[in-house]
Amino acid sequence: MNIEEILAKLIAFPSVVGMPNQPIVDWIGDYCRAAGAEVTILRGPEGDRFNLFVTIGPREVPGYILSGHMDVVSASEPAWTADPFVLRREGDRLYGRGTTDMKGFLACAMAALPGLAAMNLRRPLHLAFSYDEEAGCRGVPHLIGALPGLCTRPLGAIIGEPSRMQPVRAHKGKAAARLEVIGRSGHSSRPDLGLNAVHAMAGVITQAVAYSRTLESGPFDPNFDPPYSSLQVGVVSGGQAVNIIPDRCTADIEVRAVSGVSPSSLLEPVRARLFALRDSGFDVAWHELSAYPALSLPEESKLAALLVTLTGQEALTAVSYGTEAGLYQQAGIDAIICGPGDIGRAHRPDEYIEIGELAACRKMIENLGSHLAA
């Protein structure tokens, strides 16, 4: 199968984040086995979602990981001009949900497998395909935790998020949480008899916004825009009607942290303000939604130099979006971002990838195979 045929099969699986993914995992596993690879399927704690680890070459020596995620965001936007789960070609563009983010990269890695198997690699190449990346990198920590039993510690991991095939050395870390306030309902004519959860949450949000402005004072990393950590409240929900005292309110909040700053630590002042509401009679809850660390790969790293050689492009210092790369680095494995497509096309109607971008990605993977065979 060529890249386009593989990509068509991958797009046909509506592997939306947070949903069971066994059909796409089984199909990828069968394809990789037929190409001569060793395949390990790893069930996640959810029970209905799986990570996939594939190896070409000897496991007992260090090699490299090609890392990608099998899930996609939903395709419910009405602006799609055709079925988002049927790959369609128009000129040099291939349209469909996940073409750029990031099934195009998966298709390139899979299409290269038969050729890699024929190279008799002296060092291995691994494919690490995860689930629920779009929910805050929930699947890959379980895969990374299993690596010591799957292979010798890798020399590095290439995360194939869309970067126009330009190696990227850094991104911010992220943490997100859902805040919940539970008060006491009643008729709005007697506010003295109730506990208004929306009003209480408003106080928490007001202080969170004020706190977010203090982050603009640093620490700074000039490689990012903006060059400081940030906080925003993205979703607020509460209340039933204007004449009912709302007894429940939730707010979703996120932080983006520059390198060297723990994302979760940035949320601690907000958490403290939330739990202080208990002194006023409210019940509260804090639900962690996602968290992953920043990526910061030194310019002089061997992995960065290798990717410059493999792609023929100079490395880009940083991007604004987040990936699984920081989690690999946190586990002691150097990581870098490099993949086909443009992040500006991701999570949008009529998402597409260009034929030439897929060809460039496959060429990079084949060059890596030659490096591992030398």
Secondary structure, DSSP 8 states (H G I E B T S, - for coil): --HHHHHHHHHHS--BTTS--HHHHHHHHHHHHHTT-EEEEEE-TTSS-EEEEEEES-TTS--EEEEEE--B-----TT-SS-TTS-EEETTEEESTTIIIIIHHHHHHHHHHHHHHHT--SS-EEEEEES-GGGTS-SHHHHHHHGGGTSS--SEEEE--SSTT--B-EE-EEEEEEEEEE-B-EETT-GGGSB-HHHHHHHHHHHHHHHHHHGGG--B-TTSSSSB-EEEEEEEEE-S-TTEE--EEEEEEEEEE-TTS-HHHHTHHHHHHHHGGGGGT-EEEEEEEEEE--EE--TT-HHHHHHHHHHSS--B--BSS--SHHHHHHTT--EEE--SS-GGGTTSTT-EEEHHHHHHHHHHHHHHHHHHH-
